Amino acid sequence: MTQPTRGAIGELFALLKPFRFIVAASIFLGMVGGLSVTVLLATINNALHSDSGLTQGVVALFAGLCLLALASSICSDIGTNYVGQHIIAKLRKQLGEKVLSAPIEQIERYRSHRLIPVLTHDVDTISDFAFAFAPLAISLTVTLGCMGYLAILSWPMFLIMVAAILIGSAIQAYAQSKGVQGFMAARDAEDELQKHYNAIAEGAKELRIHRPRRQRMFSSGIKGTAEFICNTQVRSINTFVIAKTFGSMLFFVVIGLALALQAFWPSADKTVMSGFVLVLLYMKGPLEHLIGTLPIVSRAQIAFRRIAELSEQFSTPEPHLLLSDQGKVKQAVHELQLTDVRYAFPSVEGAAPFQLGPVNLSIKQGDITFIVGENGCGKTTLIKLLLGLYTPQQGQIRVNSEAIDAHNRDDYRQLFTTIFADYYLFDDVVQGDTQIPEDANKYLQRLEIAHKVSVKDGNFTTTDLSTGQRKRLALVNAWLEERPVLVFDEWAADQDPTFRRIFYTELLPDLKRLGKTIIVISHDDRYFDVADQLVRMESGRVVTELTPA
């Protein structure tokens, strides 16, 4: 697994950098509030043992310190909330940008059951850490202020307190090392649980009619994984709880030593001893807050590690994909050429990787090109290369004799409208700055879905249709986009015989008459005569390139 270059604190500092002035002000105000309380304790201790009692000056100082502590704490919390919320938004935007700009190969390999927990669970974990950071700094400041006051009161007792803190720190360090291991195992199991959730949502029909698989999915999958996460989290958090309890007991041991010292040393200043005990009791809260934050820090370390792993895997040679001003894309496509194009997938578990190529192919403007072959022969991989979704590892793709590279690849992609076999149907009809054609509903009528859906305010009124009807709706969207090249990946596979015939014998010729270049992946050999060019593939290679009679 990729290791982060910085720890949780370092990663958080990078996120806090744009808000450094607000963070600094929040921490400063929190420190003022904490130190005000420390001075307030000293004032109370001195007043209790003063011969003059509560003077007007002491009362005024007491009231002023109370108001200062209240105002500074409120302002500090408001600043912390502002920064925390903006960090959450920043993380979500950054991760969304990473996913939108990531190479398609990496998204396909990363899988949604690993991606979704990073975008949700890990972001929430880091937000918890961000909200805890300023209070953490404040508690640390208050603790150090109290320690300074204790050193002034009594050096021997201060050294005893330091020894107790060192012992407690050693216990906490051990607890954190064990806790991080447990949190990491639980976080890995979160990915597995998300995978099971995806399975029960997407495979609901299959699970409903297969009792053994359904029961196994629940007992071994969801129930087993959920219980593992629960038990692992309980053990990890219990480790911190036990260590925290030992730390609390060390406080009372030090207080007991202070009382014992007073018993064996009658001449000791009672003001010093009572002040020491009073400050210790107050310091217990901030110090326990520091200790209680350790599980949040541990989880944040794991979350930052996951996000760093995603960022590295989703690094892209096309960082400009989300720039709004990218100029007008040319619409004329006279010829698409693939020259000695090769592509190979990484090997899986020692198996030989699938290799495509070398592919040499030329597609002319206005032609209907069929790409055919057995399942697994590389048709969809070839289409993804042709669309610019995959980058050729060798060879070159050209449009109108212009080579495609990282600088113009996204402009090149905008020449295509594609309906994949595993397509996703968006409900908005994207037309840029142009108006949606008035005959959009005419397309819906021609495909016999106008009675169920229409175009209103730039959106389809519904996408809740049957599989075949959804593909027809996707075809309407392809019409409306008015791009020069249309790619259909087994579009007719989910259509009834009548619409299959209409697609091949009416719709494709109509699109050709409009000047469109059409590429179709198909198994419907009875309609191969519709093609101007028939490209047959076998084991990742183009074996024949024919013009049907």
Secondary structure as UniProt FT lines:
FT   HELIX           8..16
FT   HELIX           17..19
FT   HELIX           20..48
FT   TURN            51..52
FT   HELIX           56..101
FT   HELIX           104..110
FT   HELIX           112..117
FT   HELIX           118..122
FT   HELIX           123..153
FT   HELIX           155..202
FT   HELIX           204..208
FT   HELIX           211..216
FT   HELIX           217..223
FT   HELIX           224..264
FT   TURN            266..267
FT   HELIX           270..292
FT   HELIX           294..313
FT   TURN            319..322
FT   STRAND          335..344
FT   TURN            349..350
FT   STRAND          355..364
FT   TURN            365..366
FT   STRAND          368..372
FT   TURN            375..376
FT   HELIX           379..386
FT   TURN            387..388
FT   STRAND          394..399
FT   TURN            400..401
FT   STRAND          402..403
FT   TURN            406..408
FT   HELIX           409..413
FT   TURN            414..415
FT   STRAND          416..419
FT   TURN            421..422
FT   TURN            432..433
FT   TURN            438..439
FT   HELIX           440..446
FT   TURN            447..448
FT   TURN            450..452
FT   STRAND          455..456
FT   TURN            457..458
FT   STRAND          459..460
FT   HELIX           467..481
FT   STRAND          485..489
FT   HELIX           491..494
FT   HELIX           497..502
FT   HELIX           503..507
FT   HELIX           508..513
FT   TURN            514..515
FT   STRAND          517..521
FT   HELIX           525..530
FT   STRAND          533..538
FT   TURN            539..540
FT   STRAND          541..546
//
